[in-house]
Amino acid sequence: MKNTLKKILFLLLAVFVIAQFFGPEKNDGDLVTLEPFLAETNPPEDVKLILKETCFDCHSSVTRYPWYSKITPVNYWLNDHIEHGKEELDFSKWESYSAKKKEHKLDEVGELVEKKEMPLESYTWVHKEAKLSDAQIEAVVAWVNKVKFKYSLEPRPE
């Protein structure tokens, strides 16, 4: 019995060690991909910092990976979060969005931030700087409303 348990534990350890040599593709884009979004929406410096610390890791092609992202299976879990986040909103692809889609996405950003549903709680556990104060939430929502209004004035294709 003890011998079997040792073999099972050794096998599990071996699988874990071997798994460390494999992992998902990293989300390592270039900051240049965010320039069109930042230039077009022109967030104030405080909001730009908030976006960098709370949004871009999961919603752009530029992810700042924490130390534990090198550990399998954690790296697969993180990659799943990033891929899902980019499916919902990818600031790196902002240029490709229509004015209507930009307005809608900003509406969602404002709503989710105001309801404290974004950033995700699981993200703020590890990234304490991403936990938004009420003043930061107000700043983001005010900026979102200003930019949303700009998009609402743009002509729509018939």
C-alpha positions as CSV (number, residue, x, y, z in Angstrom):
1,M,0.0,0.0,0.0
2,K,2.7,2.5,1.0
3,N,4.8,1.5,-2.1
4,T,1.8,2.1,-4.4
5,L,1.1,5.5,-2.8
6,K,4.8,6.5,-3.3
7,K,4.6,5.4,-6.9
8,I,1.5,7.5,-7.5
9,L,3.0,10.5,-5.8
10,F,6.2,10.2,-7.8
11,L,4.2,9.9,-11.0
12,L,2.1,13.0,-10.2
13,L,5.3,14.9,-9.4
14,A,6.9,13.8,-12.6
15,V,3.8,14.9,-14.6
16,F,3.8,18.3,-12.8
17,V,7.6,18.8,-13.5
18,I,7.2,17.8,-17.2
19,A,4.2,20.1,-17.5
20,Q,6.3,23.1,-16.6
21,F,8.0,22.8,-20.0
22,F,4.7,23.5,-21.8
23,G,2.4,26.4,-21.6
24,P,0.1,28.6,-23.6
25,E,1.3,31.3,-25.9
26,K,2.0,34.5,-24.1
27,N,0.0,37.7,-24.8
28,D,3.2,39.7,-25.5
29,G,2.1,42.5,-27.8
30,D,3.7,45.9,-28.2
31,L,2.6,49.1,-26.4
32,V,2.3,50.6,-29.9
33,T,-1.0,48.7,-30.3
34,L,-2.6,50.8,-27.6
35,E,-1.6,54.2,-29.1
36,P,-4.6,54.4,-31.4
37,F,-7.0,53.9,-28.5
38,L,-5.2,56.3,-26.2
39,A,-4.9,59.0,-29.0
40,E,-8.5,58.7,-30.0
41,T,-10.0,58.6,-26.5
42,N,-7.5,60.9,-24.9
43,P,-7.9,59.8,-21.3
44,P,-6.5,62.2,-18.6
45,E,-3.3,60.9,-17.0
46,D,-5.1,59.6,-13.9
47,V,-7.5,57.6,-16.0
48,K,-4.7,56.4,-18.3
49,L,-2.9,55.0,-15.3
50,I,-6.1,53.3,-14.1
51,L,-6.5,51.7,-17.5
52,K,-2.9,50.5,-17.5
53,E,-3.2,49.0,-14.0
54,T,-6.7,47.6,-14.2
55,C,-7.7,46.9,-17.8
56,F,-4.9,46.4,-20.3
57,D,-3.5,43.1,-18.8
58,C,-6.7,41.3,-19.9
59,H,-8.2,43.6,-22.5
60,S,-5.2,44.2,-24.8
61,S,-2.3,42.6,-26.5
62,V,0.0,43.9,-23.7
63,T,0.0,41.8,-20.5
64,R,2.2,42.3,-17.5
65,Y,2.6,38.8,-16.3
66,P,3.1,38.1,-12.6
67,W,5.8,35.7,-11.3
68,Y,3.3,32.8,-10.8
69,S,2.3,32.9,-14.5
70,K,5.2,30.6,-15.2
71,I,3.7,27.8,-13.2
72,T,1.6,25.2,-15.0
73,P,-1.5,24.9,-14.6
74,V,-1.8,28.5,-13.4
75,N,-0.5,29.9,-16.7
76,Y,-3.4,28.1,-18.5
77,W,-5.9,29.6,-16.1
78,L,-4.5,33.1,-16.7
79,N,-4.4,32.6,-20.4
80,D,-8.1,31.6,-20.3
81,H,-8.9,34.9,-18.5
82,I,-6.9,36.9,-20.9
83,E,-8.5,35.3,-24.0
84,H,-12.0,35.7,-22.6
85,G,-11.2,39.4,-21.7
86,K,-10.0,40.1,-25.2
87,E,-13.1,38.5,-26.7
88,E,-15.2,40.9,-24.8
89,L,-13.0,44.0,-25.4
90,D,-9.6,44.4,-26.9
91,F,-8.2,47.9,-26.7
92,S,-5.4,46.8,-29.1
93,K,-8.1,46.4,-31.8
94,W,-9.9,49.7,-31.1
95,E,-9.2,51.1,-34.6
96,S,-11.2,48.2,-36.1
97,Y,-14.3,48.9,-34.1
98,S,-17.2,51.0,-35.6
99,A,-18.2,54.2,-33.8
100,K,-21.4,52.3,-32.6
101,K,-19.3,49.4,-31.2
102,K,-16.9,51.8,-29.5
103,E,-19.8,53.7,-27.9
104,H,-21.3,50.4,-26.8
105,K,-18.0,49.0,-25.4
106,L,-17.4,52.3,-23.5
107,D,-21.0,52.0,-22.1
108,E,-20.1,48.6,-20.8
109,V,-16.8,49.7,-19.3
110,G,-18.6,52.5,-17.4
111,E,-21.4,50.3,-16.2
112,L,-19.1,47.4,-15.1
113,V,-16.6,49.8,-13.4
114,E,-19.5,51.7,-11.7
115,K,-21.0,48.4,-10.4
116,K,-17.5,47.3,-9.2
117,E,-17.7,44.2,-11.4
118,M,-14.5,45.3,-13.2
119,P,-11.7,44.7,-12.6
120,L,-12.5,41.2,-11.5
121,E,-12.2,40.4,-7.9
122,S,-9.8,37.6,-8.7
123,Y,-7.5,40.1,-10.4
124,T,-7.6,42.6,-7.5
125,W,-6.6,39.9,-5.0
126,V,-3.2,39.8,-6.5
127,H,-3.0,43.2,-8.0
128,K,-3.8,45.5,-5.1
129,E,-3.2,48.6,-7.2
130,A,-6.1,47.6,-9.4
131,K,-8.7,47.9,-6.6
132,L,-10.4,51.2,-7.5
133,S,-11.4,53.8,-5.0
134,D,-14.7,55.7,-5.4
135,A,-12.8,58.7,-6.7
136,Q,-11.1,56.5,-9.4
137,I,-14.4,55.0,-10.3
138,E,-16.0,58.5,-10.7
139,A,-13.0,59.6,-12.9
140,V,-13.3,56.6,-15.2
141,V,-17.1,56.9,-15.5
142,A,-16.8,60.7,-16.2
143,W,-14.2,60.0,-18.9
144,V,-16.3,57.2,-20.4
145,N,-19.4,59.4,-20.6
146,K,-17.4,62.2,-22.3
147,V,-15.9,59.9,-24.9
148,K,-19.2,58.0,-25.4
149,F,-20.9,61.3,-26.2
150,K,-18.3,62.0,-28.9
151,Y,-19.0,58.7,-30.6
152,S,-22.8,59.2,-30.3
153,L,-22.4,62.3,-32.5
154,E,-20.5,60.5,-35.3
155,P,-22.6,59.7,-38.4
156,R,-23.8,56.1,-38.6
157,P,-23.9,54.1,-41.8
158,E,-27.5,53.6,-43.0
